[in-house]
Amino acid sequence: PRTVTGRLKWMGVYHSRFGDLPRSLCVDQLRVWDRPPVSESPARVWVELGFTGAALRARDFATAQVHLRHARAVRSNETAAKIEVGLVESFLASRLGEAEEAGNALAIVEPLLDDHELGPDERACLQARWIDQRAYRLNHPVDHCAPDWRGALALYASLPPGEVHPFVGYRRDAGLAYGHLKLGDHVTALAYAQSALEHAGDGGYVRLRAMGLGLLARILGDEAGAVARARALGIARRLEDEELLGRIEHRPTPEA
């Protein structure tokens, strides 16, 4: 039924609020659905993507690879599922240091973003994620290349301003804040970080709020940002989110 498929999709899409639940609760919910008839239907792709996301939050890349492979094997005809698989594949590849594979996955996703099957909000969120991953490659280049802060800023600035969707607003303003911080413009960076936090709050995105607080702490510095950083760490721990903790604490990505 369409209502069931919608719920499964909500659990498998990164930009939904499913990831704002504690990780162990997410896994419990996914296990409830990981059985017939769902496990024998095309909608299984969303369950596998949900498990992939939970494993990524635990920084368990081996398990994430297994579930992503299962998701890809479903061969769903739904455009949103194909895009989600590609974006998650790119994210995982970047975490494993596989820059070429990450870029290839993004290239496959790009033409799918114009598919008429996607709704306006869905397309906007997926587009924001695609741009965010492209910008990440500019901000964190491989092979000892210099970061392209301005190029990444231009990508984030290409996202629509205003209240298109809280997730999109957060991604845009957080990306702009990071870029201006790297360019040494702390005043502008602070303004965008505060705006990003407002978007996260408006959308009810707990994980994004923790990310925003972590970014705010970096802009303010060790002493002035201590409170914001402590709040971000508290959220990450309550969500049982090792990936989020690692970002806030600036811990390197572990080996697969």
MIDREN-820600 format. One line per field, with one value per residue (C-alpha): residue number from 1; residue in one letter; y, x, z. Coordinates in steps of 0.001 Angstrom, whole numbers, plus 500000, padded with zeros to 6 digits. Layout:
# MIDREN-820600
nr = [NUM / ...]
rest = [A / ...]
north = [Y / ...]
east = [X / ...]
up = [Z / ...]
//
This chain:
# MIDREN-820600
nr = [1 / 2 / 3 / 4 / 5 / 6 / 7 / 8 / 9 / 10 / 11 / 12 / 13 / 14 / 15 / 16 / 17 / 18 / 19 / 20 / 21 / 22 / 23 / 24 / 25 / 26 / 27 / 28 / 29 / 30 / 31 / 32 / 33 / 34 / 35 / 36 / 37 / 38 / 39 / 40 / 41 / 42 / 43 / 44 / 45 / 46 / 47 / 48 / 49 / 50 / 51 / 52 / 53 / 54 / 55 / 56 / 57 / 58 / 59 / 60 / 61 / 62 / 63 / 64 / 65 / 66 / 67 / 68 / 69 / 70 / 71 / 72 / 73 / 74 / 75 / 76 / 77 / 78 / 79 / 80 / 81 / 82 / 83 / 84 / 85 / 86 / 87 / 88 / 89 / 90 / 91 / 92 / 93 / 94 / 95 / 96 / 97 / 98 / 99 / 100 / 101 / 102 / 103 / 104 / 105 / 106 / 107 / 108 / 109 / 110 / 111 / 112 / 113 / 114 / 115 / 116 / 117 / 118 / 119 / 120 / 121 / 122 / 123 / 124 / 125 / 126 / 127 / 128 / 129 / 130 / 131 / 132 / 133 / 134 / 135 / 136 / 137 / 138 / 139 / 140 / 141 / 142 / 143 / 144 / 145 / 146 / 147 / 148 / 149 / 150 / 151 / 152 / 153 / 154 / 155 / 156 / 157 / 158 / 159 / 160 / 161 / 162 / 163 / 164 / 165 / 166 / 167 / 168 / 169 / 170 / 171 / 172 / 173 / 174 / 175 / 176 / 177 / 178 / 179 / 180 / 181 / 182 / 183 / 184 / 185 / 186 / 187 / 188 / 189 / 190 / 191 / 192 / 193 / 194 / 195 / 196 / 197 / 198 / 199 / 200 / 201 / 202 / 203 / 204 / 205 / 206 / 207 / 208 / 209 / 210 / 211 / 212 / 213 / 214 / 215 / 216 / 217 / 218 / 219 / 220 / 221 / 222 / 223 / 224 / 225 / 226 / 227 / 228 / 229 / 230 / 231 / 232 / 233 / 234 / 235 / 236 / 237 / 238 / 239 / 240 / 241 / 242 / 243 / 244 / 245 / 246 / 247 / 248 / 249 / 250 / 251 / 252 / 253 / 254 / 255 / 256]
rest = [P / R / T / V / T / G / R / L / K / W / M / G / V / Y / H / S / R / F / G / D / L / P / R / S / L / C / V / D / Q / L / R / V / W / D / R / P / P / V / S / E / S / P / A / R / V / W / V / E / L / G / F / T / G / A / A / L / R / A / R / D / F / A / T / A / Q / V / H / L / R / H / A / R / A / V / R / S / N / E / T / A / A / K / I / E / V / G / L / V / E / S / F / L / A / S / R / L / G / E / A / E / E / A / G / N / A / L / A / I / V / E / P / L / L / D / D / H / E / L / G / P / D / E / R / A / C / L / Q / A / R / W / I / D / Q / R / A / Y / R / L / N / H / P / V / D / H / C / A / P / D / W / R / G / A / L / A / L / Y / A / S / L / P / P / G / E / V / H / P / F / V / G / Y / R / R / D / A / G / L / A / Y / G / H / L / K / L / G / D / H / V / T / A / L / A / Y / A / Q / S / A / L / E / H / A / G / D / G / G / Y / V / R / L / R / A / M / G / L / G / L / L / A / R / I / L / G / D / E / A / G / A / V / A / R / A / R / A / L / G / I / A / R / R / L / E / D / E / E / L / L / G / R / I / E / H / R / P / T / P / E / A]
north = [500000 / 503530 / 504547 / 501681 / 502548 / 506165 / 505135 / 502861 / 505641 / 507990 / 505492 / 505138 / 508755 / 510677 / 514051 / 512785 / 513138 / 509389 / 509990 / 512300 / 509245 / 507400 / 505005 / 501873 / 502818 / 503299 / 499809 / 498336 / 499983 / 498773 / 495212 / 495281 / 495897 / 493630 / 490644 / 489502 / 490984 / 494060 / 492087 / 490484 / 493749 / 496617 / 498728 / 496683 / 499152 / 501715 / 499267 / 498425 / 502122 / 502705 / 500016 / 501566 / 504951 / 503466 / 501702 / 504917 / 506716 / 504015 / 504404 / 500701 / 500927 / 497178 / 496725 / 499811 / 498317 / 495093 / 496854 / 499261 / 496292 / 494746 / 498038 / 498213 / 494599 / 495458 / 497413 / 499677 / 501602 / 504563 / 507567 / 508730 / 505311 / 505388 / 508858 / 507862 / 504825 / 506988 / 509700 / 507182 / 505338 / 508588 / 509466 / 506042 / 506109 / 509500 / 508179 / 505263 / 507608 / 506414 / 509790 / 508456 / 506152 / 508999 / 511254 / 508551 / 508028 / 511753 / 511855 / 509082 / 510908 / 514303 / 513646 / 511856 / 515047 / 516486 / 513560 / 514725 / 511903 / 513878 / 516284 / 519879 / 519426 / 516040 / 517388 / 520407 / 518242 / 515771 / 518611 / 520186 / 516906 / 516478 / 519979 / 519416 / 516359 / 518152 / 521024 / 518554 / 517360 / 520960 / 521681 / 518382 / 517548 / 514490 / 514103 / 517120 / 519585 / 522989 / 523394 / 525480 / 527424 / 529893 / 527180 / 525426 / 528727 / 529251 / 525810 / 526514 / 529975 / 528315 / 526745 / 528776 / 531293 / 531676 / 529114 / 526477 / 523697 / 523771 / 521038 / 522987 / 526217 / 524520 / 522977 / 526282 / 528466 / 525942 / 525523 / 529291 / 529655 / 527049 / 528651 / 532150 / 530747 / 529205 / 532510 / 534327 / 536252 / 535318 / 537919 / 536601 / 533017 / 533628 / 535160 / 532193 / 529674 / 531284 / 531243 / 527556 / 526797 / 528534 / 526392 / 523238 / 524257 / 525195 / 521766 / 519864 / 518458 / 517443 / 516084 / 519190 / 521331 / 519437 / 519939 / 523625 / 524008 / 522288 / 524697 / 527650 / 526494 / 526396 / 529943 / 531293 / 529560 / 527240 / 529508 / 531349 / 528247 / 525845 / 525958 / 525408 / 522536 / 520894 / 521113 / 519570 / 516708 / 516097 / 515779 / 513427 / 511160 / 511014 / 510065 / 507366 / 508857 / 508089 / 509841 / 513030 / 512771 / 512349 / 515469 / 517604 / 516252 / 516352 / 512707 / 511219 / 508721 / 505196 / 502567 / 500377]
east = [500000 / 501112 / 500990 / 503338 / 505741 / 505755 / 506682 / 509467 / 510804 / 510818 / 513035 / 515430 / 515943 / 518805 / 517042 / 513985 / 513757 / 514115 / 517800 / 516866 / 515906 / 518519 / 520410 / 519411 / 515729 / 516148 / 517615 / 514766 / 512181 / 513911 / 514011 / 510238 / 509807 / 512602 / 510325 / 507711 / 505871 / 508131 / 511367 / 509966 / 508848 / 510667 / 510067 / 512781 / 515266 / 514254 / 514752 / 518235 / 519035 / 517803 / 520145 / 522944 / 522331 / 522303 / 525613 / 527152 / 526084 / 527963 / 530973 / 530568 / 531541 / 531734 / 528088 / 527102 / 528678 / 526694 / 523339 / 524123 / 524925 / 521570 / 519798 / 521435 / 520427 / 516744 / 516942 / 514025 / 512481 / 511748 / 513890 / 514188 / 515550 / 518162 / 519263 / 519384 / 521526 / 523893 / 524221 / 524824 / 527319 / 529196 / 529176 / 530479 / 533170 / 534370 / 534596 / 536680 / 538995 / 537770 / 537533 / 537102 / 534245 / 532558 / 532770 / 531436 / 528413 / 527633 / 527923 / 525318 / 522956 / 523121 / 520770 / 518270 / 517665 / 515607 / 513206 / 509565 / 508719 / 510261 / 508118 / 509359 / 510471 / 512008 / 513973 / 515152 / 516457 / 518178 / 519719 / 521021 / 522631 / 524218 / 525667 / 526833 / 528800 / 530290 / 531318 / 532858 / 535169 / 536312 / 536746 / 538566 / 540530 / 542722 / 546293 / 547484 / 545600 / 544704 / 541100 / 538851 / 536934 / 535460 / 534355 / 532521 / 530956 / 529633 / 528002 / 526223 / 525197 / 523513 / 520970 / 517753 / 517622 / 514629 / 512218 / 512241 / 512618 / 514303 / 516765 / 517790 / 518069 / 520320 / 522579 / 522924 / 523669 / 525892 / 527939 / 528251 / 529238 / 531997 / 533332 / 533465 / 535144 / 537869 / 538298 / 538732 / 535441 / 534225 / 531449 / 529724 / 530405 / 528729 / 525641 / 525211 / 525793 / 523079 / 520730 / 521523 / 520606 / 517271 / 516527 / 517411 / 515091 / 512254 / 512456 / 512798 / 516163 / 518013 / 521120 / 521428 / 521113 / 524010 / 526065 / 525189 / 526192 / 529486 / 530087 / 529145 / 531675 / 534422 / 533619 / 533536 / 536755 / 537651 / 536672 / 533619 / 532378 / 532716 / 529017 / 527833 / 530275 / 529142 / 525516 / 526382 / 528250 / 525345 / 522926 / 525263 / 525647 / 521910 / 521408 / 524112 / 525707 / 529412 / 529652 / 528225 / 530505 / 533481 / 532584 / 532188 / 535333 / 537218 / 538133 / 539572 / 537491 / 538468 / 539732 / 537072]
up = [500000 / 499264 / 502925 / 503851 / 501043 / 502194 / 505729 / 504477 / 502286 / 505271 / 507098 / 504174 / 503083 / 504680 / 504667 / 506572 / 510344 / 510915 / 511602 / 514461 / 516511 / 518599 / 516341 / 518274 / 517961 / 514205 / 513891 / 515951 / 513714 / 510549 / 511851 / 512331 / 508604 / 507393 / 506753 / 504232 / 502466 / 502572 / 502212 / 499054 / 497425 / 495646 / 498766 / 500449 / 498960 / 501581 / 504462 / 503208 / 502816 / 506346 / 507652 / 505594 / 507183 / 510678 / 510012 / 508695 / 511853 / 513795 / 511474 / 510714 / 507074 / 506471 / 507495 / 505511 / 502398 / 502828 / 503158 / 500318 / 498098 / 499058 / 498277 / 494872 / 494162 / 494567 / 491291 / 492127 / 489235 / 491526 / 490607 / 494214 / 495221 / 492451 / 493546 / 497211 / 496428 / 494379 / 497019 / 499798 / 497612 / 497016 / 500715 / 501722 / 499039 / 500256 / 503806 / 502531 / 500640 / 497241 / 495512 / 491979 / 492980 / 494862 / 491814 / 489503 / 491751 / 491739 / 487945 / 487636 / 489989 / 488253 / 485278 / 487523 / 489520 / 486652 / 486530 / 486514 / 488935 / 491808 / 493815 / 494355 / 497984 / 497246 / 494299 / 496305 / 499168 / 496850 / 494847 / 498059 / 499075 / 495644 / 495791 / 499368 / 498298 / 495298 / 497577 / 500037 / 497254 / 496683 / 500392 / 501061 / 497891 / 497522 / 496251 / 498246 / 496039 / 497495 / 498696 / 496474 / 499127 / 496645 / 494266 / 497095 / 498164 / 494651 / 494728 / 498010 / 496792 / 493794 / 496133 / 496315 / 499181 / 501424 / 502794 / 500043 / 502631 / 506072 / 505054 / 501950 / 503946 / 506477 / 503850 / 502008 / 505008 / 506808 / 503634 / 503233 / 506885 / 506528 / 503366 / 504833 / 507950 / 505807 / 503960 / 507276 / 507285 / 510766 / 510891 / 507767 / 508818 / 512176 / 510549 / 508198 / 511009 / 513109 / 510110 / 509538 / 513145 / 512654 / 509592 / 511531 / 514356 / 511993 / 510355 / 513631 / 512536 / 515698 / 513954 / 511795 / 514893 / 516473 / 513308 / 513320 / 516952 / 516189 / 513308 / 515509 / 518099 / 515464 / 514382 / 517940 / 518970 / 521839 / 524730 / 523381 / 521588 / 524503 / 525428 / 521861 / 521439 / 524679 / 523565 / 520216 / 521864 / 524229 / 521319 / 519441 / 522456 / 523073 / 519424 / 519743 / 516647 / 516303 / 512928 / 514410 / 517450 / 515169 / 513196 / 516296 / 517951 / 514619 / 514930 / 511715 / 509799 / 510931 / 508539 / 506948]
//
